[in-house]
Amino acid sequence: MPITEETFAAFLRCETKSYLNLNGTVGVASEFSQSRDHLREKFKQIGREQLCRAVQKGQSYAGTPDLRCLEEHRYSLIVDYVVALPEIQARLDGLEQIRATSHRLDCPYIPLRFVPSEKVSTHDKLLLAFEAFAFSQICGKTPRIGRIIHGCQYTMLTVQLAGLLEKVRLVLGNMAAQQATSTAPLLILNKHCAECEFRSLCRQTAIEKDDLSLLANIGEKERKKQNDKGIFTVLQLSYTFRPRKHPARGLPKDQPALKALALRKNQIHILG
């Protein structure tokens, strides 16, 4: 199956989500994710209208012009450009023409992405880089920069893509390896589960396995540390707790073993 922007974004959040998407599993979208998608579409629509008004008449194009138009630099602005290849698919919010290029091999167009939030995350930048990579498979040239338009003021942020493109290629390689095997990735619950369409399915599986990721306060490092000791379930972890004397400065905040013990005994434990 071709790698799409949706499956790429899913892989960044959770490998299990990406695996389920690629295998055609259908989930139930949360109200939060539906509201977020609606907000982004509305934000994108307003942003596109503003960009189109800023260019001369006839210099903007909505849709996917042929490759010849790109080579001739016919349009200053292209919105809703679609990359549809057998191996990769993406729908770019926009492409902006860069007239001053330092080298004849430079890509004359750079990708634009709309992000409603005031703060731009690494996740947003990686999605922009994914779109730049997908576009490079069409035009044969890779954009060096991209722009994210974000926040209520529609602030434009220029993003250097070189380092991000390396990460995109690494993720795409991992996704290709995932598709090549029929083995599901290790299920790990995380913060994204609250808005994921597969939250009920994954949580039920984790409960059946008594998986350590059911404990919200146990991180990846701590989980790997326990796995190296042969501890894979909440029940096993509960037997490792040993009360200790602590200095007067206070007790450690995160004690996964104590939380596991409280769950096993169905009791409330008070520290101090």
Residue frames as qw, qx, qy, qz and C-alpha x, y, z in Angstrom:
[[0.000, 0.888, 0.460, 0.000, 0.00, 0.00, 0.00],
 [0.352, 0.611, -0.069, 0.705, 1.23, 3.54, -0.68],
 [0.394, -0.369, -0.479, 0.692, 2.40, 5.54, 2.30],
 [0.006, -0.796, -0.382, -0.469, 0.08, 8.49, 2.81],
 [0.025, 0.536, -0.310, 0.785, 0.34, 11.61, 4.93],
 [0.724, -0.472, 0.020, -0.503, -2.19, 10.06, 7.34],
 [0.964, -0.134, -0.194, 0.124, -0.24, 6.83, 7.83],
 [0.532, 0.394, -0.326, 0.675, 3.02, 8.79, 8.14],
 [0.262, -0.568, 0.230, -0.745, 1.50, 11.04, 10.82],
 [0.883, -0.361, -0.077, -0.288, 0.11, 7.96, 12.58],
 [0.870, 0.099, -0.320, 0.362, 3.54, 6.30, 12.63],
 [0.211, 0.514, -0.344, 0.757, 5.05, 9.38, 14.27],
 [0.546, -0.484, 0.194, -0.655, 2.47, 9.11, 17.06],
 [0.704, -0.231, 0.616, -0.268, 2.28, 5.34, 17.43],
 [0.095, 0.315, -0.860, -0.390, 3.59, 2.39, 15.38],
 [0.241, 0.270, 0.918, -0.163, 0.56, 0.30, 16.32],
 [0.387, 0.667, 0.294, -0.565, -1.81, 2.93, 14.93],
 [0.271, 0.594, -0.528, -0.543, 0.11, 3.01, 11.65],
 [0.060, -0.116, 0.982, 0.134, 0.07, -0.79, 11.47],
 [0.324, 0.450, 0.764, -0.330, -3.69, -0.93, 12.01],
 [0.368, 0.700, -0.002, -0.612, -4.29, 1.78, 9.40],
 [0.196, 0.495, -0.718, -0.448, -2.17, 0.03, 6.78],
 [0.047, 0.037, 0.998, 0.034, -3.97, -3.25, 7.45],
 [0.301, -0.323, -0.564, -0.698, -7.39, -1.69, 6.87],
 [0.278, -0.428, -0.768, 0.387, -8.62, -1.78, 10.48],
 [0.120, -0.629, -0.285, -0.713, -11.46, 0.71, 11.02],
 [0.287, -0.231, -0.634, 0.680, -11.70, 2.62, 14.29],
 [0.104, -0.847, -0.516, -0.080, -14.07, 5.16, 15.82],
 [0.326, 0.456, -0.098, 0.822, -12.84, 8.75, 15.58],
 [0.301, -0.482, -0.566, 0.597, -12.97, 10.71, 18.83],
 [0.078, 0.928, 0.365, 0.007, -14.86, 13.98, 19.14],
 [0.347, -0.776, 0.203, 0.486, -11.57, 15.74, 19.86],
 [0.440, -0.142, 0.628, 0.626, -9.90, 14.56, 16.64],
 [0.271, 0.644, 0.642, 0.314, -13.00, 15.42, 14.59],
 [0.101, -0.959, -0.193, 0.182, -13.10, 18.91, 16.11],
 [0.420, -0.602, 0.376, 0.565, -9.37, 19.39, 15.49],
 [0.430, 0.161, 0.685, 0.566, -9.65, 18.31, 11.84],
 [0.146, 0.830, 0.517, 0.152, -12.61, 20.66, 11.33],
 [0.249, -0.897, 0.012, 0.366, -10.65, 23.54, 12.86],
 [0.452, -0.359, 0.527, 0.624, -7.65, 22.90, 10.62],
 [0.364, 0.450, 0.679, 0.451, -9.80, 22.75, 7.46],
 [0.010, 0.938, 0.346, -0.006, -11.45, 26.07, 8.35],
 [0.371, -0.769, 0.225, 0.471, -8.09, 27.64, 9.18],
 [0.494, -0.075, 0.631, 0.594, -6.62, 26.35, 5.92],
 [0.300, 0.690, 0.595, 0.282, -9.52, 27.70, 3.85],
 [0.091, -0.976, -0.116, 0.160, -9.14, 31.21, 5.27],
 [0.467, -0.596, 0.414, 0.506, -5.36, 31.07, 4.83],
 [0.510, 0.212, 0.654, 0.517, -5.61, 29.99, 1.19],
 [0.193, 0.870, 0.428, 0.152, -7.99, 32.85, 0.42],
 [0.259, -0.909, 0.107, 0.309, -5.53, 35.33, 1.94],
 [0.516, -0.332, 0.568, 0.549, -2.63, 33.94, -0.08],
 [0.443, 0.471, 0.646, 0.406, -4.60, 33.96, -3.34],
 [0.065, 0.961, 0.267, -0.014, -5.58, 37.61, -2.82],
 [0.395, -0.774, 0.261, 0.421, -1.91, 38.52, -2.32],
 [0.457, -0.125, 0.643, 0.602, -0.84, 37.37, -5.82],
 [0.266, 0.327, -0.296, -0.857, -1.73, 38.85, -9.19],
 [0.791, 0.295, 0.264, -0.467, -4.72, 37.56, -11.12],
 [0.839, 0.471, -0.248, -0.115, -3.87, 34.43, -13.09],
 [0.253, 0.605, -0.700, 0.283, -0.81, 33.70, -10.95],
 [0.441, -0.233, 0.748, -0.438, -2.57, 31.27, -8.59],
 [0.585, 0.086, -0.690, -0.416, -3.86, 27.78, -9.33],
 [0.642, -0.254, 0.523, -0.500, -6.11, 25.45, -7.31],
 [0.966, 0.179, 0.075, -0.170, -5.38, 21.79, -7.94],
 [0.697, -0.344, 0.511, 0.367, -2.57, 19.82, -9.54],
 [0.478, 0.774, -0.234, -0.343, -1.12, 21.36, -12.72],
 [0.958, 0.236, -0.043, 0.160, 0.97, 19.17, -15.03],
 [0.740, -0.372, 0.103, 0.551, 4.74, 18.93, -14.71],
 [0.468, 0.446, 0.265, 0.715, 5.29, 21.25, -17.65],
 [0.181, -0.889, -0.189, -0.375, 3.59, 24.10, -15.79],
 [0.690, -0.687, 0.047, 0.225, 5.94, 23.55, -12.86],
 [0.722, -0.022, 0.251, 0.644, 9.01, 23.51, -15.11],
 [0.265, 0.586, 0.287, 0.709, 7.89, 26.75, -16.78],
 [0.210, -0.253, -0.467, 0.821, 7.20, 28.40, -13.39],
 [0.065, -0.484, -0.557, -0.671, 3.80, 29.39, -14.70],
 [0.473, -0.749, -0.358, -0.296, 2.17, 30.03, -11.31],
 [0.048, 0.584, -0.489, 0.645, 3.36, 31.96, -8.26],
 [0.414, -0.196, 0.671, -0.583, 1.03, 30.05, -5.94],
 [0.563, -0.050, -0.739, -0.367, -0.51, 26.57, -6.15],
 [0.470, -0.264, 0.559, -0.629, -2.99, 25.33, -3.53],
 [0.849, 0.042, 0.397, -0.347, -4.26, 21.80, -2.90],
 [0.446, 0.561, -0.658, -0.230, -1.51, 20.12, -4.89],
 [0.917, -0.172, 0.270, -0.237, -1.88, 16.32, -4.86],
 [0.127, 0.525, -0.831, -0.132, 0.96, 13.81, -5.13],
 [0.888, 0.018, 0.279, -0.364, -0.45, 10.43, -6.16],
 [0.351, 0.532, -0.760, -0.125, 2.29, 7.87, -6.81],
 [0.822, -0.104, -0.537, -0.155, 2.15, 4.09, -6.31],
 [0.644, -0.063, -0.579, 0.496, 4.51, 4.30, -3.32],
 [0.219, -0.302, -0.409, 0.833, 3.66, 7.66, -1.74],
 [0.026, -0.692, -0.546, -0.472, 0.65, 10.00, -1.63],
 [0.262, -0.398, -0.380, 0.793, 0.19, 13.46, -0.15],
 [0.118, 0.823, 0.446, 0.332, -2.01, 16.52, -0.45],
 [0.426, -0.045, -0.183, 0.885, -0.02, 19.70, -0.02],
 [0.004, 0.774, 0.448, -0.446, -1.77, 22.76, 1.41],
 [0.339, 0.928, 0.011, -0.154, 0.18, 24.94, -0.98],
 [0.757, 0.040, 0.194, 0.622, 3.28, 25.53, -3.10],
 [0.013, 0.953, 0.018, -0.303, 4.96, 28.93, -3.31],
 [0.755, 0.533, 0.005, 0.381, 7.29, 29.89, -6.12],
 [0.494, -0.716, 0.142, 0.472, 10.75, 31.06, -5.14],
 [0.585, 0.810, -0.006, 0.035, 12.15, 33.17, -7.95],
 [0.102, 0.823, -0.541, 0.141, 15.64, 33.77, -6.56],
 [0.982, -0.172, 0.057, 0.051, 17.43, 30.40, -6.53],
 [0.289, -0.793, 0.486, 0.226, 21.13, 30.09, -5.82],
 [0.256, -0.282, 0.866, 0.323, 21.62, 27.08, -8.08],
 [0.496, 0.161, -0.482, -0.704, 19.93, 25.82, -11.25],
 [0.425, -0.087, -0.900, -0.039, 19.23, 22.50, -9.51],
 [0.126, 0.092, 0.611, -0.776, 17.31, 24.19, -6.69],
 [0.059, 0.537, 0.837, 0.090, 13.58, 23.48, -6.51],
 [0.010, 0.305, 0.157, 0.939, 11.66, 26.59, -7.65],
 [0.573, -0.521, -0.274, -0.571, 8.69, 25.75, -5.41],
 [0.096, 0.193, -0.797, 0.564, 8.55, 25.29, -1.64],
 [0.366, -0.464, -0.794, -0.141, 5.74, 23.62, 0.37],
 [0.246, -0.366, 0.234, -0.867, 3.33, 25.56, 2.58],
 [0.416, -0.323, -0.848, 0.066, 1.45, 24.06, 5.51],
 [0.345, -0.575, -0.014, -0.742, -1.30, 25.56, 7.67],
 [0.470, -0.183, -0.769, 0.393, -1.23, 24.90, 11.43],
 [0.301, -0.785, -0.338, -0.422, -3.97, 26.51, 13.56],
 [0.690, -0.602, -0.255, 0.311, -2.03, 26.35, 16.85],
 [0.034, -0.984, 0.173, -0.009, 0.11, 29.23, 18.05],
 [0.391, -0.634, 0.653, 0.137, 3.08, 26.96, 18.73],
 [0.754, 0.455, -0.413, -0.232, 4.63, 24.92, 15.92],
 [0.801, -0.406, 0.438, -0.054, 5.70, 21.44, 17.04],
 [0.181, -0.440, 0.807, 0.351, 8.36, 19.10, 15.69],
 [0.488, 0.327, 0.809, -0.023, 5.48, 16.92, 14.50],
 [0.412, 0.835, 0.211, -0.298, 4.21, 19.79, 12.30],
 [0.057, 0.773, -0.515, -0.365, 7.70, 20.34, 10.84],
 [0.356, -0.174, 0.897, 0.194, 8.10, 16.64, 10.04],
 [0.520, 0.567, 0.628, -0.112, 4.77, 16.62, 8.20],
 [0.288, 0.888, -0.122, -0.338, 5.96, 19.63, 6.18],
 [0.128, -0.574, 0.754, 0.292, 9.18, 17.75, 5.37],
 [0.516, 0.174, 0.838, 0.028, 7.15, 14.68, 4.34],
 [0.497, 0.777, 0.326, -0.208, 5.20, 16.84, 1.90],
 [0.112, 0.833, -0.432, -0.326, 8.46, 18.28, 0.55],
 [0.336, -0.288, 0.874, 0.199, 9.82, 14.76, 0.05],
 [0.551, 0.451, 0.698, -0.072, 6.61, 13.64, -1.72],
 [0.384, 0.879, 0.041, -0.282, 6.76, 16.69, -4.01],
 [0.103, -0.686, 0.640, 0.329, 10.42, 15.96, -4.85],
 [0.519, 0.038, 0.843, 0.135, 9.36, 12.57, -6.22],
 [0.508, 0.735, 0.442, -0.075, 7.29, 14.46, -8.82],
 [0.269, 0.955, -0.096, -0.077, 9.53, 17.36, -9.82],
 [0.868, 0.258, -0.171, 0.388, 12.89, 15.64, -9.29],
 [0.269, 0.486, -0.339, 0.759, 14.19, 18.46, -7.08],
 [0.516, -0.502, -0.632, 0.287, 14.02, 18.68, -3.28],
 [0.110, -0.892, -0.071, -0.434, 12.99, 21.97, -1.62],
 [0.470, 0.219, -0.545, 0.659, 15.54, 23.26, 0.85],
 [0.102, 0.031, 0.492, -0.864, 13.04, 25.22, 2.90],
 [0.191, -0.535, -0.762, -0.312, 9.32, 25.23, 3.62],
 [0.128, -0.269, 0.222, -0.928, 6.91, 27.55, 5.37],
 [0.231, -0.460, -0.843, 0.156, 4.35, 26.96, 8.12],
 [0.196, -0.423, -0.091, -0.880, 1.53, 29.48, 8.47],
 [0.459, -0.340, -0.785, 0.238, 0.20, 29.30, 12.03],
 [0.176, -0.334, -0.498, 0.781, -1.71, 31.01, 14.81],
 [0.185, 0.778, 0.549, -0.243, -4.54, 33.50, 14.84],
 [0.046, 0.821, -0.175, -0.542, -2.32, 36.10, 13.13],
 [0.871, 0.472, 0.121, 0.068, -1.39, 33.66, 10.34],
 [0.236, -0.821, 0.472, 0.220, 2.28, 34.10, 11.14],
 [0.854, 0.469, -0.224, -0.008, 4.66, 32.66, 8.52],
 [0.590, -0.631, 0.492, 0.104, 7.55, 30.55, 9.84],
 [0.616, 0.605, -0.490, -0.124, 10.39, 29.49, 7.51],
 [0.851, -0.357, 0.381, -0.057, 11.66, 25.96, 8.23],
 [0.170, 0.612, -0.740, -0.221, 15.00, 24.53, 7.10],
 [0.924, 0.054, -0.010, -0.378, 14.27, 21.04, 5.73],
 [0.467, 0.531, -0.706, 0.039, 17.68, 19.37, 5.38],
 [0.066, -0.249, 0.871, -0.419, 17.81, 17.69, 8.80],
 [0.644, 0.130, 0.427, -0.621, 14.07, 17.00, 8.82],
 [0.754, 0.414, -0.341, -0.379, 14.24, 15.23, 5.45],
 [0.285, 0.370, -0.870, 0.158, 16.80, 12.81, 6.87],
 [0.336, -0.015, 0.758, -0.559, 14.37, 11.92, 9.64],
 [0.727, 0.327, 0.060, -0.601, 11.56, 11.53, 7.10],
 [0.614, 0.421, -0.640, -0.190, 13.63, 9.08, 5.06],
 [0.046, 0.231, -0.902, 0.361, 14.41, 7.12, 8.23],
 [0.528, 0.142, 0.541, -0.639, 10.72, 6.93, 9.20],
 [0.733, 0.409, -0.218, -0.497, 9.76, 5.90, 5.65],
 [0.408, 0.378, -0.831, 0.013, 12.35, 3.11, 5.81],
 [0.175, -0.060, 0.844, -0.503, 10.90, 1.90, 9.12],
 [0.650, 0.282, 0.258, -0.657, 7.39, 2.02, 7.68],
 [0.658, 0.421, -0.526, -0.337, 8.48, 0.00, 4.65],
 [0.201, 0.249, -0.919, 0.231, 10.03, -2.58, 6.97],
 [0.419, 0.079, 0.631, -0.648, 6.78, -2.67, 8.96],
 [0.731, 0.362, -0.057, -0.576, 4.77, -3.38, 5.80],
 [0.501, 0.430, -0.737, -0.146, 7.19, -6.15, 4.83],
 [0.126, 0.064, -0.935, 0.325, 6.35, -8.17, 7.94],
 [0.502, -0.460, -0.568, -0.463, 3.06, -9.58, 9.17],
 [0.516, -0.332, -0.615, 0.495, 4.11, -9.25, 12.83],
 [0.173, -0.908, -0.260, -0.281, 2.35, -6.47, 14.72],
 [0.271, 0.536, -0.433, 0.672, 4.61, -3.97, 16.55],
 [0.346, -0.226, -0.737, 0.535, 4.85, -4.01, 20.31],
 [0.230, -0.772, -0.447, -0.389, 1.71, -2.42, 21.78],
 [0.379, -0.166, -0.406, 0.815, 2.55, 0.56, 24.01],
 [0.067, -0.867, -0.490, -0.053, -0.13, 2.92, 25.32],
 [0.410, -0.002, -0.067, 0.910, 0.86, 6.60, 25.21],
 [0.082, 0.429, 0.302, -0.848, -0.56, 10.13, 25.49],
 [0.264, 0.143, -0.505, -0.810, -1.95, 9.99, 21.95],
 [0.079, -0.239, -0.967, -0.031, -4.33, 7.16, 22.93],
 [0.147, 0.476, 0.543, -0.676, -6.91, 9.63, 24.29],
 [0.407, 0.582, -0.065, -0.701, -7.63, 10.97, 20.78],
 [0.041, 0.275, -0.870, -0.407, -6.90, 7.82, 18.74],
 [0.721, 0.043, -0.236, -0.650, -9.67, 5.94, 16.92],
 [0.748, 0.055, -0.661, -0.002, -8.22, 2.63, 18.13],
 [0.146, -0.516, 0.559, -0.633, -8.09, 3.59, 21.82],
 [0.811, -0.217, 0.251, -0.481, -10.70, 1.03, 22.96],
 [0.937, 0.252, -0.240, -0.010, -9.13, -1.82, 20.97],
 [0.483, 0.498, -0.544, 0.471, -5.60, -1.14, 22.19],
 [0.334, -0.483, 0.495, -0.641, -6.63, -0.59, 25.81],
 [0.923, -0.119, 0.097, -0.354, -8.55, -3.86, 25.88],
 [0.851, 0.335, -0.353, 0.198, -5.49, -5.68, 24.47],
 [0.192, 0.550, -0.545, 0.603, -3.23, -4.01, 27.05],
 [0.624, -0.390, 0.352, -0.579, -5.61, -5.02, 29.89],
 [0.984, 0.045, -0.085, -0.151, -5.63, -8.62, 28.71],
 [0.737, 0.365, -0.388, 0.416, -1.82, -8.62, 28.67],
 [0.575, -0.770, -0.154, 0.230, -1.61, -6.61, 31.93],
 [0.643, 0.481, -0.012, 0.595, 0.90, -4.49, 30.03],
 [0.478, -0.363, -0.265, 0.755, 3.21, -2.08, 31.88],
 [0.104, 0.204, 0.244, 0.942, 2.13, 0.80, 29.64],
 [0.346, -0.686, -0.599, -0.226, -1.21, 0.78, 31.51],
 [0.476, -0.644, -0.253, 0.543, 0.68, 2.75, 34.18],
 [0.318, 0.913, 0.164, 0.199, 0.59, 6.34, 32.93],
 [0.245, -0.928, 0.280, 0.026, 3.61, 7.40, 35.02],
 [0.751, -0.275, 0.497, 0.336, 6.03, 4.82, 33.61],
 [0.315, 0.791, -0.289, -0.437, 8.17, 6.15, 30.76],
 [0.844, 0.452, -0.281, -0.070, 9.97, 4.41, 27.92],
 [0.262, 0.583, -0.693, 0.333, 13.31, 4.24, 29.78],
 [0.462, -0.295, 0.657, -0.518, 11.74, 2.80, 32.93],
 [0.902, 0.185, 0.127, -0.370, 9.69, 0.31, 30.93],
 [0.720, 0.515, -0.460, 0.066, 12.78, -0.91, 29.06],
 [0.026, -0.527, 0.721, -0.449, 14.67, -1.14, 32.35],
 [0.688, -0.128, 0.527, -0.483, 11.95, -3.37, 33.81],
 [0.894, 0.368, -0.103, -0.234, 11.77, -5.46, 30.64],
 [0.445, 0.586, -0.648, 0.195, 15.51, -6.10, 30.87],
 [0.262, -0.339, 0.760, -0.489, 14.85, -7.52, 34.35],
 [0.154, -0.148, -0.963, -0.166, 12.16, -9.85, 32.95],
 [0.141, 0.475, 0.621, -0.607, 9.24, -7.73, 34.22],
 [0.017, 0.165, 0.611, 0.774, 6.53, -7.22, 31.60],
 [0.325, -0.610, -0.638, -0.340, 3.25, -6.94, 33.53],
 [0.282, -0.666, 0.148, -0.675, 1.79, -4.67, 36.20],
 [0.889, -0.424, -0.076, -0.157, 1.37, -7.68, 38.49],
 [0.846, 0.082, -0.206, 0.485, 5.04, -8.59, 38.25],
 [0.236, 0.547, -0.182, 0.783, 6.06, -4.99, 38.91],
 [0.546, -0.677, -0.050, -0.491, 3.86, -4.81, 42.02],
 [0.917, -0.356, -0.121, 0.136, 6.02, -7.41, 43.80],
 [0.663, 0.301, -0.171, 0.664, 9.20, -5.36, 43.34],
 [0.144, -0.812, 0.037, -0.564, 8.20, -2.48, 45.63],
 [0.664, -0.250, -0.502, 0.495, 10.25, -2.12, 48.80],
 [0.205, -0.958, -0.142, -0.141, 9.60, 0.75, 51.23],
 [0.671, 0.157, -0.225, 0.689, 12.75, 2.73, 51.91],
 [0.315, -0.756, -0.242, 0.520, 13.82, 5.54, 54.19],
 [0.447, 0.674, 0.233, 0.540, 14.06, 8.80, 52.30],
 [0.358, -0.012, -0.236, 0.903, 15.89, 12.02, 53.18],
 [0.022, 0.582, 0.512, -0.632, 14.02, 14.95, 54.65],
 [0.074, 0.280, -0.328, -0.899, 13.91, 16.76, 51.29],
 [0.695, 0.255, 0.072, -0.669, 10.98, 14.59, 50.24],
 [0.685, 0.039, 0.727, 0.028, 9.96, 11.42, 48.50],
 [0.103, -0.107, 0.679, 0.719, 10.26, 10.65, 44.80],
 [0.528, 0.252, 0.081, -0.807, 7.12, 11.61, 42.87],
 [0.772, 0.275, -0.392, -0.419, 7.08, 8.73, 40.41],
 [0.304, -0.317, 0.882, -0.171, 7.04, 5.25, 41.91],
 [0.629, 0.130, -0.519, -0.564, 5.54, 2.87, 39.32],
 [0.397, 0.007, -0.906, 0.149, 6.10, -0.16, 41.55],
 [0.098, 0.178, 0.642, -0.739, 4.06, 1.42, 44.36],
 [0.531, 0.221, -0.093, -0.812, 1.27, 2.31, 41.96],
 [0.581, 0.114, -0.751, -0.292, 1.28, -1.28, 40.70],
 [0.203, -0.066, -0.870, 0.444, 1.10, -2.51, 44.31],
 [0.313, 0.195, 0.363, -0.855, -1.85, -0.23, 45.03],
 [0.622, 0.193, -0.384, -0.654, -3.67, -1.63, 42.00],
 [0.488, 0.066, -0.870, -0.021, -2.96, -5.24, 42.98],
 [0.166, -0.199, -0.794, 0.550, -4.16, -4.75, 46.56],
 [0.145, -0.677, -0.527, -0.494, -6.90, -2.32, 45.57],
 [0.487, -0.678, -0.347, 0.428, -5.69, 0.01, 48.34],
 [0.180, 0.931, -0.039, 0.315, -4.73, 3.65, 48.67],
 [0.762, -0.195, -0.205, 0.583, -1.13, 4.20, 49.83],
 [0.062, -0.992, -0.022, -0.104, -0.08, 7.48, 51.44],
 [0.703, 0.284, -0.266, 0.595, 3.57, 8.48, 51.20],
 [0.037, 0.604, -0.264, 0.751, 5.13, 10.22, 54.18]]
